[in-house]
Amino acid sequence: MHEVLENTDFPPLWVRTKSLGRSPAYLVYGRTAEGRYLLIPGIVLSEPPLKNMFMPVTVREMTAKERDYYLKHI
């Protein structure tokens, strides 16, 4: 599943999500308005009251190799 979202927060961030198999893990990657590319692995919670909420595990800037790989798959 790929979904493109536009974040209205500041700074704006364009992201894509990718399901990692049958697990609740997702990989979110995107680009800020300043042109920095971010990689945000996390999980989607499945129990109320936070059901379907994405919980990031960490956020870091992509390496050049990762940026080349993910930009080809967008």
ABEGO torsion letter per residue (X at the ends): XBBBBBBABOBBBBBBBBBBEABABBBBBBBBAAGBBBBBBBBBBABOAABGBBBBABBBBBBAAAAAAAAAAX
